[in-house]
Amino acid sequence: MKLLGISGSMTKSGRTRTALQFALDAALRRFPDTEIELLDLRDWKVSLLDGRPLSEYPDDTPRVVEKI
């Protein structure tokens, strides 16, 4: 099983990311065979999706959508 946590907070305090990482770590302890990943959207340059093909976005948008 794969579990992806998505942090969409743009603030620098990191409380949302910290809480999400705590939850992912707890899930991993409970289900050790789970592959976990934290996707922090502050680390990616993404555009708003406007309907064009993903291959036409000039930034990280296609990679972020693929992860989700």
Jmol script that loads the backbone (N, CA, C; Angstrom):
load data "model"
ATOM      1  N   MET A   1       0.842  -1.163   0.000  1.00  0.00           N
ATOM      2  CA  MET A   1       0.000   0.000   0.000  1.00  0.00           C
ATOM      3  C   MET A   1       0.893   1.233   0.000  1.00  0.00           C
ATOM      4  N   LYS A   2       0.422   2.285  -0.655  1.00  0.00           N
ATOM      5  CA  LYS A   2       1.144   3.547  -0.677  1.00  0.00           C
ATOM      6  C   LYS A   2       0.250   4.616  -0.062  1.00  0.00           C
ATOM      7  N   LEU A   3       0.843   5.449   0.797  1.00  0.00           N
ATOM      8  CA  LEU A   3       0.108   6.512   1.467  1.00  0.00           C
ATOM      9  C   LEU A   3       0.818   7.825   1.177  1.00  0.00           C
ATOM     10  N   LEU A   4       0.089   8.755   0.575  1.00  0.00           N
ATOM     11  CA  LEU A   4       0.640  10.063   0.228  1.00  0.00           C
ATOM     12  C   LEU A   4      -0.040  11.122   1.078  1.00  0.00           C
ATOM     13  N   GLY A   5       0.745  11.852   1.853  1.00  0.00           N
ATOM     14  CA  GLY A   5       0.232  12.983   2.613  1.00  0.00           C
ATOM     15  C   GLY A   5       0.544  14.254   1.848  1.00  0.00           C
ATOM     16  N   ILE A   6      -0.441  15.130   1.712  1.00  0.00           N
ATOM     17  CA  ILE A   6      -0.263  16.366   0.947  1.00  0.00           C
ATOM     18  C   ILE A   6      -0.419  17.559   1.877  1.00  0.00           C
ATOM     19  N   SER A   7       0.651  18.322   2.009  1.00  0.00           N
ATOM     20  CA  SER A   7       0.622  19.549   2.798  1.00  0.00           C
ATOM     21  C   SER A   7       0.499  20.718   1.835  1.00  0.00           C
ATOM     22  N   GLY A   8      -0.606  21.441   1.938  1.00  0.00           N
ATOM     23  CA  GLY A   8      -0.841  22.563   1.038  1.00  0.00           C
ATOM     24  C   GLY A   8      -0.652  23.916   1.696  1.00  0.00           C
ATOM     25  N   SER A   9      -0.173  23.932   2.921  1.00  0.00           N
ATOM     26  CA  SER A   9       0.026  25.201   3.622  1.00  0.00           C
ATOM     27  C   SER A   9       1.246  25.916   3.064  1.00  0.00           C
ATOM     28  N   MET A  10       1.110  27.202   2.822  1.00  0.00           N
ATOM     29  CA  MET A  10       2.217  27.983   2.276  1.00  0.00           C
ATOM     30  C   MET A  10       2.954  28.766   3.364  1.00  0.00           C
ATOM     31  N   THR A  11       2.512  28.648   4.625  1.00  0.00           N
ATOM     32  CA  THR A  11       3.185  29.370   5.703  1.00  0.00           C
ATOM     33  C   THR A  11       4.489  28.683   6.068  1.00  0.00           C
ATOM     34  N   LYS A  12       5.399  29.445   6.620  1.00  0.00           N
ATOM     35  CA  LYS A  12       6.717  28.913   6.949  1.00  0.00           C
ATOM     36  C   LYS A  12       6.783  28.256   8.320  1.00  0.00           C
ATOM     37  N   SER A  13       5.715  28.363   9.117  1.00  0.00           N
ATOM     38  CA  SER A  13       5.772  27.807  10.473  1.00  0.00           C
ATOM     39  C   SER A  13       5.908  26.292  10.469  1.00  0.00           C
ATOM     40  N   GLY A  14       5.337  25.638   9.485  1.00  0.00           N
ATOM     41  CA  GLY A  14       5.511  24.202   9.342  1.00  0.00           C
ATOM     42  C   GLY A  14       4.665  23.348  10.264  1.00  0.00           C
ATOM     43  N   ARG A  15       3.686  23.925  10.951  1.00  0.00           N
ATOM     44  CA  ARG A  15       2.875  23.129  11.869  1.00  0.00           C
ATOM     45  C   ARG A  15       2.037  22.093  11.133  1.00  0.00           C
ATOM     46  N   THR A  16       1.478  22.462   9.984  1.00  0.00           N
ATOM     47  CA  THR A  16       0.685  21.509   9.209  1.00  0.00           C
ATOM     48  C   THR A  16       1.561  20.359   8.728  1.00  0.00           C
ATOM     49  N   ARG A  17       2.734  20.710   8.201  1.00  0.00           N
ATOM     50  CA  ARG A  17       3.663  19.680   7.718  1.00  0.00           C
ATOM     51  C   ARG A  17       4.106  18.770   8.864  1.00  0.00           C
ATOM     52  N   THR A  18       4.390  19.355  10.015  1.00  0.00           N
ATOM     53  CA  THR A  18       4.814  18.574  11.176  1.00  0.00           C
ATOM     54  C   THR A  18       3.723  17.603  11.604  1.00  0.00           C
ATOM     55  N   ALA A  19       2.487  18.066  11.662  1.00  0.00           N
ATOM     56  CA  ALA A  19       1.367  17.197  12.050  1.00  0.00           C
ATOM     57  C   ALA A  19       1.164  16.088  11.029  1.00  0.00           C
ATOM     58  N   LEU A  20       1.282  16.424   9.768  1.00  0.00           N
ATOM     59  CA  LEU A  20       1.115  15.425   8.717  1.00  0.00           C
ATOM     60  C   LEU A  20       2.226  14.378   8.776  1.00  0.00           C
ATOM     61  N   GLN A  21       3.460  14.805   9.005  1.00  0.00           N
ATOM     62  CA  GLN A  21       4.567  13.862   9.119  1.00  0.00           C
ATOM     63  C   GLN A  21       4.362  12.940  10.316  1.00  0.00           C
ATOM     64  N   PHE A  22       3.864  13.476  11.417  1.00  0.00           N
ATOM     65  CA  PHE A  22       3.565  12.675  12.595  1.00  0.00           C
ATOM     66  C   PHE A  22       2.535  11.589  12.248  1.00  0.00           C
ATOM     67  N   ALA A  23       1.484  11.969  11.520  1.00  0.00           N
ATOM     68  CA  ALA A  23       0.453  11.008  11.128  1.00  0.00           C
ATOM     69  C   ALA A  23       1.005   9.933  10.190  1.00  0.00           C
ATOM     70  N   LEU A  24       1.837  10.335   9.249  1.00  0.00           N
ATOM     71  CA  LEU A  24       2.435   9.364   8.330  1.00  0.00           C
ATOM     72  C   LEU A  24       3.357   8.405   9.074  1.00  0.00           C
ATOM     73  N   ASP A  25       4.136   8.923  10.010  1.00  0.00           N
ATOM     74  CA  ASP A  25       5.026   8.066  10.799  1.00  0.00           C
ATOM     75  C   ASP A  25       4.228   7.070  11.640  1.00  0.00           C
ATOM     76  N   ALA A  26       3.102   7.531  12.199  1.00  0.00           N
ATOM     77  CA  ALA A  26       2.237   6.631  12.979  1.00  0.00           C
ATOM     78  C   ALA A  26       1.653   5.541  12.090  1.00  0.00           C
ATOM     79  N   ALA A  27       1.259   5.902  10.879  1.00  0.00           N
ATOM     80  CA  ALA A  27       0.726   4.903   9.936  1.00  0.00           C
ATOM     81  C   ALA A  27       1.794   3.879   9.591  1.00  0.00           C
ATOM     82  N   LEU A  28       3.024   4.332   9.412  1.00  0.00           N
ATOM     83  CA  LEU A  28       4.119   3.417   9.082  1.00  0.00           C
ATOM     84  C   LEU A  28       4.413   2.460  10.231  1.00  0.00           C
ATOM     85  N   ARG A  29       4.336   2.972  11.455  1.00  0.00           N
ATOM     86  CA  ARG A  29       4.540   2.078  12.610  1.00  0.00           C
ATOM     87  C   ARG A  29       3.440   1.023  12.673  1.00  0.00           C
ATOM     88  N   ARG A  30       2.224   1.413  12.365  1.00  0.00           N
ATOM     89  CA  ARG A  30       1.084   0.483  12.422  1.00  0.00           C
ATOM     90  C   ARG A  30       1.084  -0.492  11.250  1.00  0.00           C
ATOM     91  N   PHE A  31       1.503  -0.008  10.087  1.00  0.00           N
ATOM     92  CA  PHE A  31       1.525  -0.810   8.862  1.00  0.00           C
ATOM     93  C   PHE A  31       2.916  -0.694   8.236  1.00  0.00           C
ATOM     94  N   PRO A  32       3.894  -1.454   8.730  1.00  0.00           N
ATOM     95  CA  PRO A  32       5.295  -1.285   8.319  1.00  0.00           C
ATOM     96  C   PRO A  32       5.574  -1.545   6.844  1.00  0.00           C
ATOM     97  N   ASP A  33       4.702  -2.231   6.151  1.00  0.00           N
ATOM     98  CA  ASP A  33       4.925  -2.493   4.725  1.00  0.00           C
ATOM     99  C   ASP A  33       4.401  -1.363   3.833  1.00  0.00           C
ATOM    100  N   THR A  34       3.874  -0.322   4.452  1.00  0.00           N
ATOM    101  CA  THR A  34       3.313   0.796   3.701  1.00  0.00           C
ATOM    102  C   THR A  34       4.423   1.717   3.216  1.00  0.00           C
ATOM    103  N   GLU A  35       4.320   2.109   1.968  1.00  0.00           N
ATOM    104  CA  GLU A  35       5.240   3.113   1.422  1.00  0.00           C
ATOM    105  C   GLU A  35       4.602   4.473   1.677  1.00  0.00           C
ATOM    106  N   ILE A  36       5.302   5.337   2.410  1.00  0.00           N
ATOM    107  CA  ILE A  36       4.744   6.652   2.704  1.00  0.00           C
ATOM    108  C   ILE A  36       5.562   7.735   2.007  1.00  0.00           C
ATOM    109  N   GLU A  37       4.871   8.812   1.687  1.00  0.00           N
ATOM    110  CA  GLU A  37       5.539   9.964   1.080  1.00  0.00           C
ATOM    111  C   GLU A  37       4.792  11.219   1.512  1.00  0.00           C
ATOM    112  N   LEU A  38       5.536  12.263   1.790  1.00  0.00           N
ATOM    113  CA  LEU A  38       4.957  13.553   2.128  1.00  0.00           C
ATOM    114  C   LEU A  38       5.213  14.500   0.967  1.00  0.00           C
ATOM    115  N   LEU A  39       4.146  15.001   0.388  1.00  0.00           N
ATOM    116  CA  LEU A  39       4.233  15.959  -0.710  1.00  0.00           C
ATOM    117  C   LEU A  39       3.930  17.340  -0.129  1.00  0.00           C
ATOM    118  N   ASP A  40       4.964  18.145   0.045  1.00  0.00           N
ATOM    119  CA  ASP A  40       4.813  19.500   0.580  1.00  0.00           C
ATOM    120  C   ASP A  40       4.788  20.449  -0.609  1.00  0.00           C
ATOM    121  N   LEU A  41       3.634  21.037  -0.867  1.00  0.00           N
ATOM    122  CA  LEU A  41       3.486  21.870  -2.059  1.00  0.00           C
ATOM    123  C   LEU A  41       4.343  23.129  -2.022  1.00  0.00           C
ATOM    124  N   ARG A  42       4.881  23.489  -0.844  1.00  0.00           N
ATOM    125  CA  ARG A  42       5.817  24.620  -0.795  1.00  0.00           C
ATOM    126  C   ARG A  42       7.112  24.302  -1.529  1.00  0.00           C
ATOM    127  N   ASP A  43       7.419  23.037  -1.690  1.00  0.00           N
ATOM    128  CA  ASP A  43       8.674  22.624  -2.323  1.00  0.00           C
ATOM    129  C   ASP A  43       8.570  22.517  -3.841  1.00  0.00           C
ATOM    130  N   TRP A  44       7.404  22.770  -4.394  1.00  0.00           N
ATOM    131  CA  TRP A  44       7.169  22.587  -5.824  1.00  0.00           C
ATOM    132  C   TRP A  44       6.625  23.872  -6.436  1.00  0.00           C
ATOM    133  N   LYS A  45       7.006  24.122  -7.654  1.00  0.00           N
ATOM    134  CA  LYS A  45       6.430  25.238  -8.392  1.00  0.00           C
ATOM    135  C   LYS A  45       5.324  24.662  -9.263  1.00  0.00           C
ATOM    136  N   VAL A  46       4.083  24.991  -8.924  1.00  0.00           N
ATOM    137  CA  VAL A  46       2.948  24.447  -9.671  1.00  0.00           C
ATOM    138  C   VAL A  46       2.046  25.580 -10.156  1.00  0.00           C
ATOM    139  N   SER A  47       1.433  25.345 -11.297  1.00  0.00           N
ATOM    140  CA  SER A  47       0.463  26.279 -11.872  1.00  0.00           C
ATOM    141  C   SER A  47      -0.928  25.822 -11.493  1.00  0.00           C
ATOM    142  N   LEU A  48      -1.869  26.722 -11.586  1.00  0.00           N
ATOM    143  CA  LEU A  48      -3.260  26.303 -11.433  1.00  0.00           C
ATOM    144  C   LEU A  48      -3.647  25.512 -12.676  1.00  0.00           C
ATOM    145  N   LEU A  49      -4.329  24.434 -12.490  1.00  0.00           N
ATOM    146  CA  LEU A  49      -4.729  23.613 -13.627  1.00  0.00           C
ATOM    147  C   LEU A  49      -5.802  24.345 -14.420  1.00  0.00           C
ATOM    148  N   ASP A  50      -5.549  24.512 -15.711  1.00  0.00           N
ATOM    149  CA  ASP A  50      -6.486  25.268 -16.537  1.00  0.00           C
ATOM    150  C   ASP A  50      -7.020  24.459 -17.718  1.00  0.00           C
ATOM    151  N   GLY A  51      -6.839  23.156 -17.695  1.00  0.00           N
ATOM    152  CA  GLY A  51      -7.418  22.313 -18.729  1.00  0.00           C
ATOM    153  C   GLY A  51      -6.480  21.923 -19.860  1.00  0.00           C
ATOM    154  N   ARG A  52      -5.323  22.543 -19.946  1.00  0.00           N
ATOM    155  CA  ARG A  52      -4.403  22.160 -21.020  1.00  0.00           C
ATOM    156  C   ARG A  52      -3.749  20.824 -20.677  1.00  0.00           C
ATOM    157  N   PRO A  53      -3.185  20.119 -21.653  1.00  0.00           N
ATOM    158  CA  PRO A  53      -2.505  18.851 -21.372  1.00  0.00           C
ATOM    159  C   PRO A  53      -1.361  19.058 -20.380  1.00  0.00           C
ATOM    160  N   LEU A  54      -1.177  18.109 -19.481  1.00  0.00           N
ATOM    161  CA  LEU A  54      -0.133  18.240 -18.466  1.00  0.00           C
ATOM    162  C   LEU A  54       1.250  18.449 -19.068  1.00  0.00           C
ATOM    163  N   SER A  55       1.492  17.876 -20.222  1.00  0.00           N
ATOM    164  CA  SER A  55       2.813  18.008 -20.848  1.00  0.00           C
ATOM    165  C   SER A  55       3.127  19.449 -21.251  1.00  0.00           C
ATOM    166  N   GLU A  56       2.140  20.312 -21.259  1.00  0.00           N
ATOM    167  CA  GLU A  56       2.354  21.697 -21.677  1.00  0.00           C
ATOM    168  C   GLU A  56       2.681  22.642 -20.513  1.00  0.00           C
ATOM    169  N   TYR A  57       2.617  22.149 -19.282  1.00  0.00           N
ATOM    170  CA  TYR A  57       2.951  23.005 -18.144  1.00  0.00           C
ATOM    171  C   TYR A  57       4.468  23.108 -18.020  1.00  0.00           C
ATOM    172  N   PRO A  58       5.008  24.342 -17.824  1.00  0.00           N
ATOM    173  CA  PRO A  58       6.455  24.528 -17.818  1.00  0.00           C
ATOM    174  C   PRO A  58       7.115  24.323 -16.460  1.00  0.00           C
ATOM    175  N   ASP A  59       6.372  23.848 -15.481  1.00  0.00           N
ATOM    176  CA  ASP A  59       6.913  23.763 -14.135  1.00  0.00           C
ATOM    177  C   ASP A  59       6.718  22.351 -13.571  1.00  0.00           C
ATOM    178  N   ASP A  60       6.582  22.224 -12.268  1.00  0.00           N
ATOM    179  CA  ASP A  60       6.453  20.915 -11.610  1.00  0.00           C
ATOM    180  C   ASP A  60       5.025  20.366 -11.610  1.00  0.00           C
ATOM    181  N   THR A  61       4.080  21.085 -12.198  1.00  0.00           N
ATOM    182  CA  THR A  61       2.681  20.664 -12.164  1.00  0.00           C
ATOM    183  C   THR A  61       2.483  19.212 -12.613  1.00  0.00           C
ATOM    184  N   PRO A  62       3.036  18.777 -13.756  1.00  0.00           N
ATOM    185  CA  PRO A  62       2.816  17.378 -14.165  1.00  0.00           C
ATOM    186  C   PRO A  62       3.331  16.368 -13.141  1.00  0.00           C
ATOM    187  N   ARG A  63       4.460  16.632 -12.508  1.00  0.00           N
ATOM    188  CA  ARG A  63       5.010  15.693 -11.516  1.00  0.00           C
ATOM    189  C   ARG A  63       4.157  15.637 -10.262  1.00  0.00           C
ATOM    190  N   VAL A  64       3.636  16.786  -9.851  1.00  0.00           N
ATOM    191  CA  VAL A  64       2.770  16.812  -8.667  1.00  0.00           C
ATOM    192  C   VAL A  64       1.476  16.066  -8.951  1.00  0.00           C
ATOM    193  N   VAL A  65       0.866  16.299 -10.102  1.00  0.00           N
ATOM    194  CA  VAL A  65      -0.372  15.588 -10.465  1.00  0.00           C
ATOM    195  C   VAL A  65      -0.116  14.091 -10.540  1.00  0.00           C
ATOM    196  N   GLU A  66       1.019  13.687 -11.081  1.00  0.00           N
ATOM    197  CA  GLU A  66       1.362  12.263 -11.173  1.00  0.00           C
ATOM    198  C   GLU A  66       1.441  11.627  -9.788  1.00  0.00           C
ATOM    199  N   LYS A  67       2.050  12.325  -8.839  1.00  0.00           N
ATOM    200  CA  LYS A  67       2.162  11.792  -7.482  1.00  0.00           C
ATOM    201  C   LYS A  67       0.792  11.594  -6.850  1.00  0.00           C
ATOM    202  N   ILE A  68      -0.103  12.554  -7.095  1.00  0.00           N
ATOM    203  CA  ILE A  68      -1.441  12.475  -6.509  1.00  0.00           C
ATOM    204  C   ILE A  68      -2.217  11.350  -7.171  1.00  0.00           C
TER     205      ILE A  68
END
end "model"
wireframe off; spacefill off
backbone 0.3
color backbone group
